């Protein structure tokens, strides 16, 4: 073999490694959404924005990995189950919580829309899960909420369950 053939062979191996590495170092996290909101309104619209996962063993100020930066408005009153809200690639590893950002809550009752404030636009929930290379992990986010007494403030709650854990 001459040096050009060796260099070409090495280049081919490096190229194949570069192409295969993302599939071997990431897994998919598929998030479904459910609602347990119990309010006397026709609709409660909320915009779900960024969804993050926190790597196990990292400080709370660090270790957050963006799963997706969606902006999707859902009706928490009529919502029973959104089969797939988002799906994204995550680095392989162990995670210990999910965080989601919310905005623009609008309550509709008897044809009248009322813009509500959120008591917190960012919610997190501790849930242990592991992302494996080339595999899809289903998670279900359940949103709850209520109107704070006598105010135009909507208080949301978040619960996250890994379907792998619940089966």
N, C-alpha and C positions, 0 to 999 in steps of 0.2 A: 504494500500500500504506500502510496505517496502522501506527502503532507496535505495536499489538497483534498484527498479522499478522507483523511482523518479529520480535518477541519470541517468538511461537509457532514460527516457522520456525527461529530460532536454538536454541530449547529442544529442538525435534525433532532437530536435527543433533547437539547435545550428548548427548542421550539415546541416539541411535544410536551415537555414538562410544564412549560408556560401555559399551554392550552389546557392541560389536564388539571393543573393545580387548583383553579377556582372550584371545580366540581368536587375535588377531594377535600377542600378546606372549608366548604360552606354546606349548610343545610337550609331547608326551607321552613319558615314558620308561617302557618296559615291561621289567621285569626277570624273567628266567627263572632257575631254580636247577638246578644239577647237583651231584653229589657224587662225589668220588674218594677217599672215606674207605676205608681198608683196615685194618680191625681184626678180631680174632677175637671177635666178639660177635654176638648175634642182632639187636640194635638199638642205635643211638646217637641218642637224641632230643635235639634242641637247639632252643631258641626263638630265632627271628630277630625282632629288634625293629626299631628305627629304621634306615632306610636314607637316607643323605645323599649329595649330590653337591657337589663343591667347584668354585667358579668359577675359571677360569683367570685368573692375574694377581693374585689375592688372597693375603694372608698365610695361613699354615696355621691361625692362630688365628681367622681370619675367613673369610668367603666360603663357608661351608657352607650349603647350601640343603636343607631337609628334603624328601625325595622322598615318604616315607610313614612313619607311625608305627604300623606293623603290630605284631602280636604273634602269630606263627604258629609252631607247633611242627612240625618235620619230622624224619623218620627218615633219618639220613645213610647207614645201611647199605642200606636197601631203595630209597633214592632214586636214580633214574637221571637223571630229568629232570622238573622241574615246569614245564610249559609256560608258565605265567604265575604268578609269585609275587606280584608287585605291579605296579601301574601308577599313575603319578602325573603331575601337571602340574608342569612346571619352566619358569622364565623362559628366554626365548630367549637363547642365548649359548654360549660355549665353556667346557668343564669339563675338569679334569685328573685327577680321582680320584673314587672311590666309597668310602664308609665305611659299615660296617654294625655294629650292636650285637647281641650274642648273650648268652643267659643260659640257666640251667637245663639243664645237660647231664646226661643220665641214660643210663647204659650198662646194657643188659639182656643177661645171658648165662645160659643154661640156667635161665631162669625167675627169676633173681635180679636185682633192680634195685640199681644202685649210683649214688648221686649223685656226680658228678664236679665238680671245680673247673675253670674255664677259666684257662689261663695268661694270656689276655687276652680280655676281653669286648668289645673294640672292635678291629676290623680294617679297614685301608684298603688300597686298591690303586690305583696310578697308571695311569690309562687316559684317553687324550684322546678326547673326543667332543663333538659340537656338537648342541645342541637347536635345531630350526628351528620357526618359527611354524606351527601347525596340523598338524605332522607327528608321527608316532610313531617313536621310536628304540628298537630292541630291544637290550638288553644281557643277557649271560649271566654270572651269578655262579657260579663253581665253588668249592665248599668241600672242603677236604681236612682231614685230622686224624689224630692219633695219640695214644695214651696214653703219657705220659712214663714211662720205665722205673721200675718199683717205686713209683709214686705214683698217687694218685687225681686226677691232673691231666690234662686233655685239652687238647692243643695244636692249634689250628685254623689253617688257612691259607686265604687268599682270593685268587682270580684273577678278573678281570673282563675280558670281551671284548665289544666292540661288534660286533653281527652285520653292520653296515655295513662295518666294517673287514675282517672275515673272508671276505666274499663277493667 
